[in-house]
Amino acid sequence: MQARRDWIAGPAGPVHGTFDVPGDKSVSHRAVMLAGIAEGVSHVRGFLEGEDTRATARIMQQLGVRMETPAPGQRIVHGVGLHGLRGSDAPLDCGNAGTGMRLLAGLLAGQAFDSTLVGDASLSRRPMRRVSDPLQQMGAVVETREGGLPPLTLRGGHSLHGIEYAPPMASAQVKSAVLLAGLYAQGETVVREVRPTRDYTERMLAAFGWPVQMEPGYVRLRGGATLQGGEVVVPGDFSSAAFPLLAAVITPGSHLRLRAVGLNPRRTGLLEVLRRMGADITVHEAREEAGETLADLEIRHAPLRGIDVPVEHVSDMIDEFPALFVAAACAEGVTRVRGAAELRVKESDRIDAMARGLRTLGVTVEETPDGADIVGQGEGRFGGGEIDSHGDHRIAMSFAVAASRSAEAVHILDCAAVDTSFPDFVAQAGQWGLDLRVRETR
């Protein structure tokens, strides 16, 4: 029987110091995919050494892309060109990576060979019809399990044509799948979004030399161009930075600096919302690398107040809502979240998981179908108790930080999935000043 990894987290004092955070997971996925189908050699620096991104790198190798790892966080990718991928007789295992599966579906939809994308138990419960439907509109043949669930089988040898697509939900993964299929399609592919989402794919396509017309909520490209390999610098992952940032925001006396964090404007909704709540966060030394903005963040503790989260920021912070829920629990007054129904189909139902966990700690939370009302406790202490992370890395890390403001220990169950995005979290959390211990159980 495989051991289960739980955490014991306890009260902690202020957070101080200057730290780096792991490379951006979303950029890392895209970097090895696009480098793999580019012409020539690409050097990827800052690659996230997490289980999700390694799974994507392994799949690209399985498809015939030669890849070297001269040092942790680096990949030398020998591109095979747009039509140089080779089919694999074995399934392509995405592990827990929903981003990897959805983007790879787009990349593989126009190939000459069949491919089957599989995942772990959690990923196998996540909806894939949102990508299979538009890909089928483009002429792809995509087979799923009943209910549109993985595995995904993409049948090769079918010509794709460009479409104009308006996804019914705000999803960068859906947009990216359509755009990647559009590289192989005849004619023009256009995506018009209900709300602007993360634009990593279109920015990186442009950095690799593919002609792309883009503006917030709109992107257009034509098939038939080529990608040129080059240098790719992966910025620090804002979603990972959210946890030390949260620790500094909610803990009196804290003063923290985080280096070279990615500040893609479609990713920093949490930054804007926390500032509206009163957080003291300053941006230093902003610069651009491979089409992405990165900067240092300086965070000082300041009292927070509850707000109504503007719906226009929701899609720009969809992965950071677990951290926001904890910040809201430490604010004065009520924080209201609406328009975030997407949280119910992430690695877990994050609205339900966060609401249950915060109630265990003594916080009043009322769920709605697309959000929640969180009644903040101000500068008061949480209680302790047992929290089920539901195998969701962001739930586990959020409650590890919340425990720093508890009056007694918090036992967080099922934390192994943190390795998918932040493999050194426990060690780094100790450096920030958190009290976090691992307990293996069978």
BAVO-551231 format. One record per residue (C-alpha): residue number from 0; residue in one letter; x, y, z. Coordinates in nm, 4 decimals, decimal comma. Example, Ala and Ser with C-alpha at 12.3 -4.5 7.8 and 13.67 -1.06 7.14 Angstrom:
REC   nr  rest         x         y         z
REC    0     A    1,2300   -0,4500    0,7800
REC    1     S    1,3670   -0,1060    0,7140
***
This chain:
REC   nr  rest         x         y         z
REC    0     M    0,0000    0,0000    0,0000
REC    1     Q    0,1325    0,3436   -0,0949
REC    2     A    0,1999    0,5773    0,1981
REC    3     R   -0,0234    0,8818    0,2328
REC    4     R    0,1483    1,2101    0,3040
REC    5     D   -0,0179    1,4381    0,5574
REC    6     W    0,1062    1,7629    0,7101
REC    7     I    0,0998    1,8935    1,0634
REC    8     A    0,1041    2,2749    1,0592
REC    9     G    0,1242    2,4969    1,3627
REC   10     P    0,1140    2,8618    1,4677
REC   11     A    0,4030    3,0725    1,3380
REC   12     G    0,5411    3,4218    1,3664
REC   13     P    0,6256    3,6902    1,1088
REC   14     V    0,7674    3,6059    0,7671
REC   15     H    1,0949    3,7735    0,6664
REC   16     G    1,3576    3,7386    0,3923
REC   17     T    1,4149    3,7345    0,0179
REC   18     F    1,3195    3,4225   -0,1769
REC   19     D    1,2755    3,2706   -0,5213
REC   20     V    0,9697    3,0651   -0,6164
REC   21     P    0,9428    2,7718   -0,8608
REC   22     G    0,9137    2,8365   -1,2329
REC   23     D    0,5728    2,9103   -1,3793
REC   24     K    0,3849    2,5865   -1,4419
REC   25     S    0,1736    2,7208   -1,7285
REC   26     V    0,4772    2,8650   -1,9092
REC   27     S    0,6794    2,5459   -1,8499
REC   28     H    0,4111    2,3279   -2,0132
REC   29     R    0,3948    2,5537   -2,3173
REC   30     A    0,7714    2,5984   -2,3438
REC   31     V    0,8484    2,2294   -2,3946
REC   32     M    0,5494    2,1797   -2,6256
REC   33     L    0,6298    2,4692   -2,8584
REC   34     A    1,0056    2,4095   -2,8437
REC   35     G    0,9357    2,0481   -2,9416
REC   36     I    0,7550    2,1458   -3,2636
REC   37     A    0,9884    2,4363   -3,3448
REC   38     E    1,2764    2,4334   -3,5913
REC   39     G    1,6177    2,4142   -3,4242
REC   40     V    1,7295    2,3992   -3,0635
REC   41     S    1,5653    2,5807   -2,7692
REC   42     H    1,7189    2,6438   -2,4263
REC   43     V    1,4512    2,6559   -2,1556
REC   44     R    1,5647    2,8052   -1,8229
REC   45     G    1,3563    2,8129   -1,5060
REC   46     F    1,1554    2,5030   -1,6051
REC   47     L    0,9392    2,3845   -1,3171
REC   48     E    1,0621    2,0487   -1,1890
REC   49     G    0,7124    1,9429   -1,0828
REC   50     E    0,5271    1,6215   -1,1610
REC   51     D    0,2807    1,7925   -1,3983
REC   52     T    0,5403    1,9629   -1,6154
REC   53     R    0,7726    1,6625   -1,6162
REC   54     A    0,4796    1,4566   -1,7437
REC   55     T    0,4400    1,6950   -2,0380
REC   56     A    0,8148    1,6825   -2,1092
REC   57     R    0,8066    1,2999   -2,1013
REC   58     I    0,5162    1,2962   -2,3459
REC   59     M    0,7016    1,5213   -2,5900
REC   60     Q    0,9977    1,2816   -2,5684
REC   61     Q    0,7603    0,9887   -2,6224
REC   62     L    0,6503    1,1659   -2,9416
REC   63     G    1,0064    1,1784   -3,0723
REC   64     V    1,1476    1,5061   -2,9327
REC   65     R    1,5032    1,4775   -2,7987
REC   66     M    1,5441    1,6626   -2,4711
REC   67     E    1,8444    1,7122   -2,2427
REC   68     T    1,8538    1,8180   -1,8767
REC   69     P    2,1947    1,9788   -1,8137
REC   70     A    2,0829    2,0968   -1,4674
REC   71     P    1,7626    2,1125   -1,2610
REC   72     G    1,5303    2,3737   -1,4071
REC   73     Q    1,6888    2,3570   -1,7519
REC   74     R    1,5903    2,1769   -2,0712
REC   75     I    1,7663    2,1723   -2,4064
REC   76     V    1,4951    2,0826   -2,6573
REC   77     H    1,5834    1,9656   -3,0070
REC   78     G    1,2787    2,0673   -3,2084
REC   79     V    1,1439    1,8351   -3,4772
REC   80     G    0,9392    2,0963   -3,6629
REC   81     L    0,5641    2,1328   -3,6982
REC   82     H    0,5183    1,7956   -3,8712
REC   83     G    0,8029    1,6000   -3,7124
REC   84     L    0,6261    1,4353   -3,4181
REC   85     R    0,5977    1,0556   -3,4244
REC   86     G    0,3145    0,8465   -3,2856
REC   87     S    0,3481    0,6318   -2,9747
REC   88     D    0,1953    0,2872   -2,9309
REC   89     A    0,1739    0,3472   -2,5561
REC   90     P   -0,0759    0,5860   -2,3926
REC   91     L    0,0498    0,9364   -2,3158
REC   92     D    0,0264    0,9735   -1,9362
REC   93     C   -0,0495    1,3292   -1,8228
REC   94     G   -0,0601    1,2334   -1,4542
REC   95     N   -0,2558    1,5054   -1,2719
REC   96     A   -0,1931    1,7765   -1,5339
REC   97     G   -0,5214    1,9131   -1,6678
REC   98     T   -0,3304    2,1871   -1,8508
REC   99     G   -0,1052    1,9283   -2,0125
REC  100     M   -0,3957    1,7096   -2,1260
REC  101     R   -0,6064    1,9904   -2,2719
REC  102     L   -0,3175    2,1607   -2,4527
REC  103     L   -0,1804    1,8335   -2,5852
REC  104     A   -0,5264    1,7487   -2,7195
REC  105     G   -0,5050    2,0584   -2,9365
REC  106     L   -0,1477    1,9851   -3,0421
REC  107     L   -0,2273    1,6238   -3,1351
REC  108     A   -0,5635    1,6835   -3,3040
REC  109     G   -0,4053    1,7536   -3,6418
REC  110     Q   -0,1344    1,4847   -3,6451
REC  111     A   -0,1157    1,1946   -3,8900
REC  112     F   -0,1180    0,9351   -3,6092
REC  113     D   -0,3529    0,8267   -3,3309
REC  114     S   -0,2834    0,9311   -2,9723
REC  115     T   -0,4438    0,8429   -2,6394
REC  116     L   -0,4088    1,0823   -2,3453
REC  117     V   -0,4618    0,9324   -1,9985
REC  118     G   -0,4345    1,0703   -1,6457
REC  119     D   -0,4550    0,9782   -1,2807
REC  120     A   -0,7813    0,9206   -1,0910
REC  121     S   -0,8299    1,2919   -1,0244
REC  122     L   -0,7662    1,4021   -1,3839
REC  123     S   -0,9895    1,1214   -1,5110
REC  124     R   -1,2843    1,2955   -1,3411
REC  125     R   -1,2224    1,6364   -1,5014
REC  126     P   -1,4355    1,7607   -1,7946
REC  127     M   -1,2790    1,7372   -2,1420
REC  128     R   -1,5805    1,8029   -2,3616
REC  129     R   -1,4947    2,1714   -2,3396
REC  130     V   -1,1902    2,0975   -2,5593
REC  131     S   -1,3209    1,8003   -2,7581
REC  132     D   -1,6240    1,9967   -2,8852
REC  133     P   -1,4315    2,2811   -3,0554
REC  134     L   -1,1661    2,0413   -3,1839
REC  135     Q   -1,4386    1,8337   -3,3465
REC  136     Q   -1,5781    2,1525   -3,5026
REC  137     M   -1,2330    2,1946   -3,6616
REC  138     G   -1,2539    1,8459   -3,8138
REC  139     A   -1,0698    1,6452   -3,5486
REC  140     V   -1,1930    1,3042   -3,4379
REC  141     V   -1,1855    1,2914   -3,0574
REC  142     E   -1,3151    1,0041   -2,8465
REC  143     T   -1,3808    1,0322   -2,4723
REC  144     R   -1,5291    0,8232   -2,1965
REC  145     E   -1,8995    0,8676   -2,1241
REC  146     G   -1,9670    1,2184   -2,0009
REC  147     G   -1,6740    1,3669   -2,1927
REC  148     L   -1,4190    1,2346   -1,9434
REC  149     P   -1,0632    1,1062   -2,0067
REC  150     P   -0,9011    0,9085   -2,1568
REC  151     L   -0,8976    1,1157   -2,4762
REC  152     T   -0,8224    0,9386   -2,8026
REC  153     L   -0,7389    1,1588   -3,1011
REC  154     R   -0,7593    0,9860   -3,4382
REC  155     G   -0,4903    1,0865   -3,6839
REC  156     G   -0,5055    1,1665   -4,0513
REC  157     H   -0,7969    1,4124   -4,0463
REC  158     S   -0,7534    1,7553   -4,2047
REC  159     L   -0,8394    2,0485   -3,9779
REC  160     H   -0,9940    2,3793   -4,0796
REC  161     G   -0,9875    2,7055   -3,8912
REC  162     I   -1,2966    2,8193   -3,7021
REC  163     E   -1,4152    3,1270   -3,5175
REC  164     Y   -1,4853    3,0084   -3,1656
REC  165     A   -1,6386    3,1751   -2,8606
REC  166     P   -1,5848    2,9451   -2,5597
REC  167     P   -1,8910    2,9357   -2,3312
REC  168     M   -1,6611    2,9634   -2,0278
REC  169     A   -1,3540    3,1770   -1,9589
REC  170     S   -1,0746    2,9203   -1,9970
REC  171     A   -0,7184    2,9749   -2,1156
REC  172     Q   -0,6825    2,5985   -2,1559
REC  173     V   -0,9718    2,5791   -2,4021
REC  174     K   -0,8441    2,8808   -2,5933
REC  175     S   -0,4951    2,7294   -2,6066
REC  176     A   -0,6184    2,3917   -2,7313
REC  177     V   -0,8013    2,5618   -3,0187
REC  178     L   -0,4992    2,7789   -3,1052
REC  179     L   -0,2588    2,4828   -3,1025
REC  180     A   -0,4917    2,2901   -3,3325
REC  181     G   -0,5062    2,6048   -3,5456
REC  182     L   -0,1346    2,5716   -3,6190
REC  183     Y   -0,2259    2,2618   -3,8236
REC  184     A   -0,5506    2,3939   -3,9711
REC  185     Q   -0,6224    2,5347   -4,3139
REC  186     G   -0,7287    2,8968   -4,3025
REC  187     E   -0,7801    3,1216   -4,0039
REC  188     T   -0,8526    3,0343   -3,6421
REC  189     V   -1,0108    3,3016   -3,4202
REC  190     V   -1,0990    3,2810   -3,0512
REC  191     R   -1,3284    3,5436   -2,8944
REC  192     E   -1,3638    3,5138   -2,5168
REC  193     V   -1,6470    3,6066   -2,2835
REC  194     R   -1,3769    3,7506   -2,0556
REC  195     P   -1,0034    3,7820   -2,1266
REC  196     T   -0,8015    3,4871   -1,9924
REC  197     R   -0,4315    3,4125   -1,9590
REC  198     D   -0,2503    3,4744   -2,2843
REC  199     Y    0,0606    3,2604   -2,2316
REC  200     T    0,0056    3,0564   -2,5475
REC  201     E   -0,0338    3,3469   -2,7868
REC  202     R    0,2567    3,5376   -2,6282
REC  203     M    0,4846    3,2356   -2,6570
REC  204     L    0,3730    3,1611   -3,0123
REC  205     A    0,4708    3,5172   -3,1024
REC  206     A    0,8043    3,4804   -2,9202
REC  207     F    0,8727    3,1664   -3,1301
REC  208     G    0,7989    3,3670   -3,4454
REC  209     W    0,4440    3,2604   -3,5369
REC  210     P    0,2322    3,5531   -3,6691
REC  211     V   -0,0409    3,6141   -3,4129
REC  212     Q   -0,2892    3,8997   -3,3877
REC  213     M   -0,3987    3,9457   -3,0287
REC  214     E   -0,5688    4,1825   -2,7895
REC  215     P   -0,7476    4,1164   -2,4583
REC  216     G   -1,0208    3,8601   -2,5208
REC  217     Y   -0,9352    3,8111   -2,8885
REC  218     V   -0,6702    3,6175   -3,0808
REC  219     R   -0,6314    3,5299   -3,4502
REC  220     L   -0,3770    3,3144   -3,6338
REC  221     R   -0,3417    3,1229   -3,9603
REC  222     G   -0,2006    2,7760   -4,0121
REC  223     G    0,1052    2,7027   -4,2209
REC  224     A    0,3785    2,9114   -4,0542
REC  225     T    0,6801    2,7793   -3,8623
REC  226     L    0,8178    2,8154   -3,5109
REC  227     Q    1,1840    2,9006   -3,4554
REC  228     G    1,3654    2,7692   -3,1481
REC  229     G    1,5529    3,0035   -2,9144
REC  230     E    1,6009    3,1066   -2,5524
REC  231     V    1,3047    3,0756   -2,3161
REC  232     V    1,3239    3,2156   -1,9621
REC  233     V    1,0416    3,0849   -1,7421
REC  234     P    0,9415    3,3416   -1,4772
REC  235     G    0,8611    3,2518   -1,1185
REC  236     D    0,5100    3,1063   -1,0923
REC  237     F    0,2652    3,3640   -0,9557
REC  238     S    0,0401    3,0859   -0,8240
REC  239     S    0,3335    2,9494   -0,6206
REC  240     A    0,4340    3,3002   -0,5116
REC  241     A    0,0783    3,3396   -0,3794
REC  242     F    0,1590    3,1255   -0,0724
REC  243     P    0,4598    3,3113    0,0738
REC  244     L    0,2860    3,6336   -0,0338
REC  245     L   -0,0248    3,5246    0,1589
REC  246     A    0,1833    3,4369    0,4643
REC  247     A    0,3332    3,7872    0,4689
REC  248     V   -0,0012    3,9559    0,4028
REC  249     I   -0,1843    3,7862    0,6932
REC  250     T    0,0909    3,7679    0,9564
REC  251     P    0,1600    4,0832    1,1631
REC  252     G    0,5206    4,2052    1,1522
REC  253     S    0,6033    4,0370    0,8188
REC  254     H    0,8266    4,1871    0,5478
REC  255     L    0,9086    3,9670    0,2484
REC  256     R    1,0615    4,0033   -0,0988
REC  257     L    0,9980    3,7519   -0,3810
REC  258     R    1,2326    3,7630   -0,6806
REC  259     A    1,1553    3,7407   -1,0544
REC  260     V    0,7849    3,6568   -1,0265
REC  261     G    0,5816    3,6398   -1,3491
REC  262     L    0,3345    3,9272   -1,3718
REC  263     N    0,1425    3,8406   -1,6850
REC  264     P   -0,1556    4,0804   -1,6724
REC  265     R   -0,3952    3,7872   -1,7160
REC  266     R   -0,2490    3,6177   -1,4088
REC  267     T   -0,2342    3,8836   -1,1387
REC  268     G   -0,5983    3,9154   -1,0349
REC  269     L   -0,5053    3,8116   -0,6796
REC  270     L   -0,2547    4,0965   -0,6596
REC  271     E   -0,5192    4,3505   -0,7574
REC  272     V   -0,7828    4,2055   -0,5239
REC  273     L   -0,5501    4,1898   -0,2225
REC  274     R   -0,4513    4,5516   -0,2821
REC  275     R   -0,8208    4,6462   -0,2847
REC  276     M   -0,8464    4,4679    0,0509
REC  277     G   -0,5645    4,6844    0,1881
REC  278     A   -0,2551    4,4656    0,1315
REC  279     D    0,0810    4,6452    0,1096
REC  280     I    0,2454    4,4967   -0,2033
REC  281     T    0,5036    4,6868   -0,4108
REC  282     V    0,6388    4,5887   -0,7540
REC  283     H    1,0115    4,6436   -0,8206
REC  284     E    1,2384    4,6030   -1,1250
REC  285     A    0,9767    4,5007   -1,3821
REC  286     R    1,1316    4,3637   -1,7030
REC  287     E    1,0395    4,1407   -1,9989
REC  288     E    1,1743    3,7955   -2,0936
REC  289     A    1,0473    3,5912   -2,3911
REC  290     G    0,7265    3,7932   -2,4096
REC  291     E    0,6477    3,7702   -2,0357
REC  292     T    0,6750    4,0393   -1,7673
REC  293     L    0,8514    3,9529   -1,4430
REC  294     A    0,9382    4,1615   -1,1382
REC  295     D    1,0270    4,1470   -0,7696
REC  296     L    0,7424    4,1741   -0,5173
REC  297     E    0,7856    4,3369   -0,1761
REC  298     I    0,5149    4,2548    0,0789
REC  299     R    0,4558    4,4091    0,4219
REC  300     H    0,1764    4,3061    0,6540
REC  301     A   -0,1210    4,5416    0,6690
REC  302     P   -0,4753    4,4911    0,8023
REC  303     L   -0,7222    4,3599    0,5423
REC  304     R   -1,0873    4,4483    0,4914
REC  305     G   -1,3567    4,2405    0,3250
REC  306     I   -1,4747    4,3385   -0,0238
REC  307     D   -1,6978    4,2235   -0,3071
REC  308     V   -1,4445    4,0660   -0,5449
REC  309     P   -1,4873    4,2336   -0,8877
REC  310     V   -1,6065    3,9721   -1,1359
REC  311     E   -1,3655    4,1075   -1,3981
REC  312     H   -1,0747    3,9767   -1,1868
REC  313     V   -1,2140    3,6242   -1,1446
REC  314     S   -1,0642    3,4609   -1,4542
REC  315     D   -0,7296    3,6298   -1,3822
REC  316     M   -0,7004    3,4576   -1,0432
REC  317     I   -0,8851    3,1298   -1,0890
REC  318     D   -0,5944    2,9240   -0,9470
REC  319     E   -0,5361    3,1639   -0,6577
REC  320     F   -0,8839    3,1547   -0,5019
REC  321     P   -0,7837    2,9096   -0,2236
REC  322     A   -0,5257    3,1672   -0,1101
REC  323     L   -0,7833    3,4459   -0,1384
REC  324     F   -1,0272    3,2506    0,0807
REC  325     V   -0,7641    3,2422    0,3561
REC  326     A   -0,6907    3,6141    0,3163
REC  327     A   -1,0640    3,6837    0,3336
REC  328     A   -1,0870    3,4837    0,6577
REC  329     C   -0,8191    3,7175    0,8035
REC  330     A   -0,9962    4,0378    0,6934
REC  331     E   -1,2406    4,2586    0,8796
REC  332     G   -1,5894    4,2140    0,7393
REC  333     V   -1,7375    3,9981    0,4651
REC  334     T   -1,5689    3,9073    0,1359
REC  335     R   -1,8092    3,8045   -0,1392
REC  336     V   -1,7008    3,5940   -0,4393
REC  337     R   -1,9277    3,5427   -0,7422
REC  338     G   -1,8725    3,4291   -1,1004
REC  339     A   -1,6246    3,1576   -1,0003
REC  340     A   -1,8206    2,8402   -1,0875
REC  341     E   -1,5053    2,7108   -1,2638
REC  342     L   -1,3630    2,6439   -0,9146
REC  343     R   -1,6026    2,3516   -0,8785
REC  344     V   -1,4326    2,1528   -1,1583
REC  345     K   -1,0650    2,2043   -1,0733
REC  346     E   -0,8518    1,9337   -0,9044
REC  347     S   -1,1268    1,9369   -0,6419
REC  348     D   -1,4447    2,1348   -0,5869
REC  349     R   -1,2413    2,4204   -0,4435
REC  350     I   -1,5389    2,6217   -0,3215
REC  351     D   -1,6662    2,3282   -0,1164
REC  352     A   -1,3172    2,2200    0,0007
REC  353     M   -1,2185    2,5686    0,1170
REC  354     A   -1,5549    2,6326    0,2799
REC  355     R   -1,5406    2,3053    0,4750
REC  356     G   -1,1806    2,3618    0,5804
REC  357     L   -1,2370    2,7192    0,6963
REC  358     R   -1,5442    2,6132    0,8943
REC  359     T   -1,3283    2,3547    1,0697
REC  360     L   -1,0996    2,6427    1,1748
REC  361     G   -1,3976    2,8403    1,3085
REC  362     V   -1,4681    3,0711    1,0124
REC  363     T   -1,8231    3,1356    0,8918
REC  364     V   -1,8563    3,0631    0,5181
REC  365     E   -2,1752    3,0518    0,3104
REC  366     E   -2,1445    2,8820   -0,0293
REC  367     T   -2,3247    2,9871   -0,3463
REC  368     P   -2,3252    2,7934   -0,6755
REC  369     D   -2,0517    3,0194   -0,8151
REC  370     G   -1,8749    3,1526   -0,5066
REC  371     A   -1,9021    3,2139   -0,1347
REC  372     D   -1,9413    3,4734    0,1392
REC  373     I   -1,6522    3,4572    0,3875
REC  374     V   -1,6944    3,6334    0,7229
REC  375     G   -1,3476    3,7500    0,8215
REC  376     Q   -1,2047    3,7297    1,1724
REC  377     G   -0,9694    4,0252    1,1441
REC  378     E   -0,6499    3,9864    1,3435
REC  379     G   -0,7943    3,7034    1,5551
REC  380     R   -0,6590    3,3480    1,5639
REC  381     F   -0,8130    3,0457    1,3921
REC  382     G   -0,8883    2,7260    1,5758
REC  383     G   -0,7177    2,3974    1,4924
REC  384     G   -0,8478    2,0718    1,3543
REC  385     E   -0,8295    1,8245    1,0672
REC  386     I   -0,8568    1,9480    0,7078
REC  387     D   -0,9100    1,7260    0,4027
REC  388     S   -0,7188    1,8699    0,1051
REC  389     H   -0,8992    1,6262   -0,1294
REC  390     G   -0,5629    1,5632   -0,2937
REC  391     D   -0,5601    1,9219   -0,4237
REC  392     H   -0,2194    2,0892   -0,4044
REC  393     R   -0,3532    2,4442   -0,3735
REC  394     I   -0,5965    2,3501   -0,0953
REC  395     A   -0,3129    2,1864    0,1004
REC  396     M   -0,0748    2,4817    0,0633
REC  397     S   -0,3437    2,7371    0,1481
REC  398     F   -0,4240    2,5676    0,4793
REC  399     A   -0,0532    2,5264    0,5594
REC  400     V   -0,0315    2,9067    0,5452
REC  401     A   -0,3620    2,9555    0,7285
REC  402     A   -0,2242    2,7442    1,0158
REC  403     S    0,0358    3,0133    1,0848
REC  404     R   -0,2562    3,2192    1,2201
REC  405     S   -0,4072    2,9325    1,4203
REC  406     A   -0,4096    2,8931    1,7955
REC  407     E   -0,3298    2,5217    1,7763
REC  408     A   -0,2125    2,2584    1,5285
REC  409     V   -0,3855    2,1970    1,1966
REC  410     H   -0,3671    1,8443    1,0499
REC  411     I   -0,3884    1,8595    0,6670
REC  412     L   -0,4678    1,5296    0,4941
REC  413     D   -0,3493    1,3971    0,1565
REC  414     C   -0,0799    1,6474    0,0565
REC  415     A    0,1315    1,4442   -0,1896
REC  416     A   -0,0157    1,6302   -0,4905
REC  417     V    0,1795    1,9417   -0,3909
REC  418     D    0,4714    1,7868   -0,5808
REC  419     T    0,2838    1,8618   -0,9040
REC  420     S    0,3468    2,2355   -0,8723
REC  421     F    0,5737    2,3134   -0,5728
REC  422     P    0,7974    2,0117   -0,5017
REC  423     D    1,0075    2,1885   -0,2323
REC  424     F    0,7144    2,3486   -0,0538
REC  425     V    0,7744    2,2051    0,2934
REC  426     A    1,1438    2,2997    0,2942
REC  427     Q    1,0768    2,6467    0,1557
REC  428     A    0,7892    2,7055    0,3960
REC  429     G    1,0316    2,6372    0,6802
REC  430     Q    1,2672    2,9005    0,5396
REC  431     W    0,9838    3,1540    0,5306
REC  432     G    0,9199    3,0777    0,8988
REC  433     L    0,6168    2,8462    0,8856
REC  434     D    0,5868    2,5493    1,1228
REC  435     L    0,5170    2,2594    0,8857
REC  436     R    0,5990    1,8901    0,9324
REC  437     V    0,5371    1,5840    0,7155
REC  438     R    0,3704    1,2699    0,8460
REC  439     E    0,3623    0,9549    0,6321
REC  440     T    0,0731    0,7164    0,7048
REC  441     R   -0,0394    0,3841    0,5566
***
